[in-house]
Amino acid sequence: MPPYGEGMISSIARSAPLRWTLLPFSLMYGVVVRGRNLYYEAVASAARHAGIPVICIGNLTTGGTGKTPLVIDVARRLSAMGRRPAIITRGYAARSAETSDEVLEIRAALPEIPVVVNADRVAAVAGARRDHDADCVVLDDGFQHRRLARDLDIVVIDALDPWGGGRLLPAGRLREPMSSLRRAGLFVISRANQVGDSVVQAIREATLRIAPHRPILTAAVRVDRAVALGEQQSPATDLRNANVLAVCGIGNPATFLRLLSDHGCRVCDRRIFPDHHRYRAPDAERIAAAAERAGVERVVTTRKDWVKLAPLWRGLNAPAELVRVDIRLDLCDAAGELDEQLHRVVEQGS
């Protein structure tokens, strides 16, 4: 049995007694968040301007919504425009002297683009300009970070769980009220290919009721390629019809399992860990043993998990091959809208 069920992340949302118990704390949290937002909206000098264009990619809920693939995509687009972007992140869930999962993932995907890790985003932008000659920055997971002014807020909405149960933390997964969507300049509905068209349309309508006249793009997540240990790149089609054991420790494990299934993998067993799980040698040994019991030749994981699991796997004499799948974000419609918005922002900031 997996150490954690797929629905672990949403257990609070399904537990009515616990939700009602936590509701007073959500109300108090909401008062604080609304008060903070009112302060930044009323005091023009409260937000610090970076001096270069800032494109923020964030969300309204906790957990994985597909922000990291979009951060990577936007940074690539800016670089293709001839800009010198840097990515700013606070390095969420990193322990002392360790690097966070997202930072490792971004650096592996974009080795040529600097990633500046600092909880003080204002200082991080100054460092990006000073140390890397950045002429624009992509702010990772910064929608709630009001102290740094931004030129474009892109909010990612997860089609699998768009509104986090409809309640603020801790009774739900909303970081702030849905009315905050009005601050965004553009929306991306991620994982749109993993739900029906009617679900996507309902999310569009709900978003436009709060933030009318904003562009709303949809994005599909797909397997881009498969890479085995030793960096032997293989076409993603190699995994079709393969018997695999799936391993992940991400905010929304259901999307990874569905991605593999949609790609044609036969998931014979799975090991689901908490988000940002720090793999240790015993974890790798148990995963290898489970793969052997399941009779699979491949253990398939995400890039986020790979950067922590691969060093441990190298020390095992495991018969199963460790394979990571790289995920590609495909904008399904009006992709030119994103480029136009980015062009406008960087040209105005030049």
C-alpha positions as CSV (number, residue, x, y, z in Angstrom):
1,M,0.0,0.0,0.0
2,P,1.2,3.5,-0.7
3,P,2.3,5.5,2.4
4,Y,-0.3,8.2,1.6
5,G,-3.5,8.1,-0.3
6,E,-4.1,10.2,-3.4
7,G,-6.7,12.2,-1.7
8,M,-4.6,13.1,1.3
9,I,-4.2,16.7,0.2
10,S,-7.9,17.3,0.0
11,S,-8.8,15.4,3.2
12,I,-9.8,18.6,5.0
13,A,-12.1,19.6,2.2
14,R,-14.0,16.3,2.5
15,S,-14.1,16.2,6.3
16,A,-17.2,18.3,7.3
17,P,-16.7,18.2,11.1
18,L,-13.1,19.3,10.8
19,R,-14.0,22.0,8.3
20,W,-16.6,23.5,10.6
21,T,-14.1,23.4,13.5
22,L,-11.5,25.3,11.5
23,L,-14.0,27.8,10.1
24,P,-13.5,30.4,12.9
25,F,-9.8,30.4,12.1
26,S,-10.5,30.9,8.4
27,L,-12.7,33.9,9.3
28,M,-9.8,35.4,11.4
29,Y,-7.4,34.7,8.6
30,G,-9.7,36.4,6.1
31,V,-9.8,39.6,8.2
32,V,-6.0,39.7,8.3
33,V,-5.7,39.1,4.5
34,R,-8.4,41.6,3.6
35,G,-6.9,44.2,5.8
36,R,-3.4,43.7,4.3
37,N,-4.8,44.0,0.8
38,L,-6.7,47.2,1.6
39,Y,-3.5,48.7,3.0
40,Y,-1.6,48.0,-0.3
41,E,-4.5,49.3,-2.4
42,A,-4.8,52.5,-0.3
43,V,-1.1,53.4,0.2
44,A,0.5,53.9,-3.2
45,S,4.0,53.9,-1.8
46,A,3.6,50.6,0.1
47,A,4.8,48.5,-2.9
48,R,8.4,48.8,-4.0
49,H,9.2,49.2,-7.7
50,A,12.0,47.1,-9.0
51,G,13.2,49.4,-11.8
52,I,12.8,46.5,-14.3
53,P,9.7,44.7,-15.5
54,V,8.3,42.1,-13.1
55,I,6.1,39.3,-14.3
56,C,4.5,37.5,-11.4
57,I,3.2,33.9,-11.7
58,G,1.1,32.8,-8.8
59,N,-2.2,31.3,-7.7
60,L,-5.0,31.6,-5.3
61,T,-4.8,28.2,-3.6
62,T,-2.2,26.2,-1.8
63,G,-0.7,23.1,-3.3
64,G,0.4,22.3,-6.8
65,T,-1.4,24.1,-9.6
66,G,1.2,23.9,-12.4
67,K,3.0,27.1,-11.7
68,T,6.5,25.8,-12.2
69,P,6.0,24.7,-15.9
70,L,4.5,28.1,-16.6
71,V,7.5,29.9,-14.9
72,I,9.8,27.9,-17.1
73,D,7.7,28.6,-20.2
74,V,7.5,32.4,-19.6
75,A,11.3,32.6,-18.9
76,R,12.0,30.9,-22.2
77,R,9.7,33.2,-24.0
78,L,11.4,36.3,-22.5
79,S,14.8,34.9,-23.4
80,A,13.6,34.2,-27.0
81,M,12.6,37.9,-27.2
82,G,16.2,38.8,-26.6
83,R,15.7,39.7,-22.9
84,R,17.9,38.7,-20.0
85,P,15.4,37.3,-17.5
86,A,16.1,36.1,-14.0
87,I,13.7,33.9,-11.9
88,I,13.0,35.1,-8.4
89,T,11.8,32.5,-5.8
90,R,11.7,32.2,-2.1
91,G,12.7,28.5,-2.2
92,Y,9.6,27.2,-0.5
93,A,10.0,24.2,1.9
94,A,13.8,24.2,1.7
95,R,15.6,23.2,4.9
96,S,18.7,24.9,6.1
97,A,21.6,24.5,3.7
98,E,19.3,22.7,1.2
99,T,17.8,23.8,-2.1
100,S,14.1,23.7,-2.6
101,D,12.5,21.3,-5.1
102,E,11.2,24.0,-7.4
103,V,14.6,25.6,-7.6
104,L,16.3,22.4,-8.5
105,E,13.6,21.7,-11.1
106,I,13.9,25.2,-12.6
107,R,17.7,25.1,-12.7
108,A,17.7,21.7,-14.4
109,A,15.3,22.9,-17.0
110,L,16.9,26.3,-17.6
111,P,20.6,26.1,-16.8
112,E,21.3,29.3,-18.7
113,I,18.8,31.5,-16.8
114,P,19.8,32.7,-13.2
115,V,17.6,31.7,-10.3
116,V,17.8,34.0,-7.3
117,V,16.5,32.5,-4.0
118,N,15.5,35.0,-1.4
119,A,12.4,35.4,0.8
120,D,12.9,39.1,0.4
121,R,11.8,39.5,-3.2
122,V,12.7,43.2,-3.3
123,A,16.3,42.3,-2.3
124,A,16.2,39.4,-4.7
125,V,15.4,41.7,-7.7
126,A,18.3,44.0,-6.7
127,G,20.6,41.0,-6.6
128,A,19.4,39.8,-10.0
129,R,20.2,43.2,-11.6
130,R,23.5,43.6,-9.8
131,D,24.9,40.0,-10.1
132,H,23.3,38.8,-13.3
133,D,22.5,42.0,-15.3
134,A,18.9,40.9,-15.5
135,D,16.6,43.3,-17.5
136,C,13.4,41.6,-16.3
137,V,12.3,39.1,-13.7
138,V,9.8,36.3,-13.4
139,L,8.5,36.1,-9.9
140,D,7.6,32.6,-8.9
141,D,4.6,32.2,-6.5
142,G,4.4,35.8,-5.7
143,F,0.7,36.8,-6.1
144,Q,0.4,37.3,-2.4
145,H,3.7,39.1,-2.1
146,R,2.4,42.6,-2.3
147,R,5.5,44.5,-1.2
148,L,7.1,44.1,-4.6
149,A,5.2,45.9,-7.4
150,R,4.7,43.9,-10.6
151,D,3.9,44.8,-14.1
152,L,1.9,41.7,-14.9
153,D,0.2,39.3,-12.6
154,I,-0.5,35.9,-14.2
155,V,-2.7,33.6,-12.0
156,V,-2.7,29.9,-12.6
157,I,-6.0,28.1,-11.9
158,D,-5.9,24.3,-11.5
159,A,-8.7,22.8,-13.5
160,L,-8.7,19.8,-11.2
161,D,-9.4,21.9,-8.1
162,P,-9.8,25.5,-9.1
163,W,-11.1,27.1,-5.8
164,G,-9.6,25.0,-3.0
165,G,-12.9,23.9,-1.5
166,G,-14.3,27.5,-1.6
167,R,-12.9,28.4,1.8
168,L,-9.9,30.3,3.1
169,L,-7.1,28.5,5.0
170,P,-7.2,26.5,7.2
171,A,-10.7,25.2,6.5
172,G,-10.0,25.3,2.8
173,R,-7.1,25.9,0.5
174,L,-7.7,29.5,-0.6
175,R,-4.8,31.8,0.3
176,E,-7.0,34.8,-0.1
177,P,-10.6,35.6,-1.1
178,M,-11.6,35.0,-4.7
179,S,-12.2,38.7,-5.1
180,S,-8.4,39.0,-5.2
181,L,-8.6,37.7,-8.8
182,R,-9.3,41.3,-9.8
183,R,-5.6,42.1,-9.3
184,A,-4.6,39.7,-12.1
185,G,-3.9,40.8,-15.7
186,L,-4.1,37.3,-17.2
187,F,-5.3,33.8,-16.2
188,V,-4.1,30.4,-17.2
189,I,-6.3,27.4,-16.6
190,S,-3.8,24.6,-16.2
191,R,-4.4,20.8,-16.8
192,A,-7.4,21.7,-18.9
193,N,-6.9,18.4,-20.8
194,Q,-7.5,16.4,-17.7
195,V,-11.1,17.6,-17.2
196,G,-14.1,18.0,-19.5
197,D,-14.9,21.0,-21.6
198,S,-17.9,21.9,-19.3
199,V,-15.6,22.1,-16.3
200,V,-13.2,24.5,-18.1
201,Q,-16.2,26.6,-19.2
202,A,-17.5,26.8,-15.7
203,I,-14.1,28.0,-14.4
204,R,-14.0,30.6,-17.2
205,E,-17.4,31.9,-16.2
206,A,-16.6,32.1,-12.5
207,T,-13.4,33.9,-13.2
208,L,-15.0,36.4,-15.6
209,R,-17.7,37.2,-13.1
210,I,-15.0,38.4,-10.7
211,A,-12.4,39.8,-13.2
212,P,-14.3,40.7,-16.4
213,H,-12.4,41.5,-19.6
214,R,-9.2,39.7,-18.6
215,P,-7.6,37.2,-21.0
216,I,-8.1,33.6,-20.0
217,L,-5.8,31.0,-21.6
218,T,-6.1,27.2,-21.2
219,A,-3.1,24.9,-20.9
220,A,-2.6,21.2,-21.3
221,V,0.0,19.2,-19.5
222,R,1.6,16.4,-21.5
223,V,4.6,14.1,-21.3
224,D,7.4,15.7,-23.2
225,R,10.1,13.1,-22.9
226,A,11.4,10.3,-20.7
227,V,14.9,10.4,-19.3
228,A,16.4,7.3,-17.6
229,L,19.1,7.4,-14.9
230,G,22.4,8.3,-16.6
231,E,20.7,11.0,-18.6
232,Q,20.0,8.7,-21.5
233,Q,17.2,10.6,-23.2
234,S,14.5,8.5,-24.9
235,P,11.4,9.5,-26.7
236,A,8.4,9.8,-24.5
237,T,6.6,7.2,-26.6
238,D,8.9,4.6,-25.0
239,L,6.7,4.6,-22.0
240,R,3.5,3.8,-23.9
241,N,2.1,0.4,-22.9
242,A,4.9,0.0,-20.3
243,N,4.2,-1.5,-16.9
244,V,5.5,1.1,-14.3
245,L,5.5,1.9,-10.6
246,A,4.7,5.6,-10.2
247,V,6.4,7.7,-7.5
248,C,5.7,11.3,-6.6
249,G,5.7,13.8,-3.7
250,I,3.9,16.7,-5.2
251,G,1.0,18.9,-4.2
252,N,-1.5,17.2,-6.5
253,P,-0.5,13.6,-7.1
254,A,-3.7,12.8,-9.0
255,T,-2.5,14.9,-12.0
256,F,0.7,12.9,-12.3
257,L,-1.1,9.6,-12.2
258,R,-3.6,10.8,-14.7
259,L,-0.8,12.1,-16.9
260,L,0.8,8.7,-17.0
261,S,-2.5,6.9,-17.7
262,D,-3.4,9.4,-20.5
263,H,0.0,8.8,-22.0
264,G,-0.6,5.0,-22.2
265,C,1.4,3.8,-19.2
266,R,0.1,0.9,-17.2
267,V,0.5,2.0,-13.6
268,C,0.8,-1.3,-11.7
269,D,1.6,0.3,-8.3
270,R,2.3,3.7,-6.9
271,R,4.0,5.3,-4.0
272,I,2.6,8.7,-3.0
273,F,4.6,10.9,-0.6
274,P,3.7,14.3,0.9
275,D,4.5,17.4,-1.1
276,H,8.2,18.4,-0.9
277,H,9.1,15.0,0.6
278,R,12.8,14.6,1.4
279,Y,13.7,11.1,0.2
280,R,16.1,9.1,2.3
281,A,17.9,5.8,1.5
282,P,15.2,3.7,3.2
283,D,12.6,5.3,0.9
284,A,14.5,4.3,-2.2
285,E,15.0,0.8,-0.9
286,R,11.3,0.4,-0.2
287,I,10.4,1.8,-3.7
288,A,12.9,-0.6,-5.3
289,A,11.4,-3.6,-3.4
290,A,7.9,-2.6,-4.3
291,A,8.9,-2.4,-8.0
292,E,10.4,-5.9,-7.8
293,R,7.2,-7.3,-6.2
294,A,5.0,-5.6,-8.8
295,G,7.2,-7.1,-11.6
296,V,7.8,-3.7,-13.3
297,E,11.0,-2.7,-15.0
298,R,10.6,1.0,-14.6
299,V,10.0,3.3,-11.7
300,V,8.6,6.6,-13.1
301,T,8.7,9.9,-11.3
302,T,8.5,13.6,-11.8
303,R,11.4,16.0,-12.4
304,K,10.7,17.5,-8.9
305,D,11.2,14.1,-7.2
306,W,14.0,13.0,-9.6
307,V,16.4,15.6,-8.3
308,K,16.2,14.1,-4.8
309,L,15.6,10.4,-5.6
310,A,18.1,9.8,-8.4
311,P,21.3,10.2,-6.2
312,L,19.9,7.6,-3.9
313,W,18.9,5.2,-6.7
314,R,22.5,5.3,-8.1
315,G,23.6,3.5,-4.9
316,L,21.1,0.7,-5.2
317,N,21.4,-2.6,-7.1
318,A,17.8,-2.3,-8.2
319,P,16.6,-4.3,-11.2
320,A,14.0,-1.5,-12.0
321,E,15.2,1.5,-14.0
322,L,14.4,4.9,-12.6
323,V,12.9,7.2,-15.3
324,R,11.7,10.8,-15.0
325,V,9.1,12.3,-17.2
326,D,9.5,15.9,-18.3
327,I,6.2,17.7,-18.5
328,R,5.4,20.1,-21.3
329,L,2.9,22.9,-20.9
330,D,1.0,23.5,-24.1
331,L,-1.1,26.6,-24.4
332,C,-4.3,25.4,-26.1
333,D,-5.7,28.7,-27.4
334,A,-4.6,32.3,-27.9
335,A,-1.0,31.6,-27.1
336,G,-0.1,34.8,-28.9
337,E,-2.0,36.7,-26.2
338,L,0.7,35.7,-23.7
339,D,3.5,36.8,-26.0
340,E,1.7,40.1,-26.6
341,Q,1.3,40.8,-22.9
342,L,5.0,39.9,-22.3
343,H,6.1,42.2,-25.2
344,R,4.0,45.0,-23.8
345,V,5.4,44.7,-20.3
346,V,9.0,44.5,-21.3
347,E,8.8,47.3,-23.9
348,Q,7.1,49.6,-21.4
349,G,9.8,48.9,-18.8
350,S,12.7,49.4,-21.2
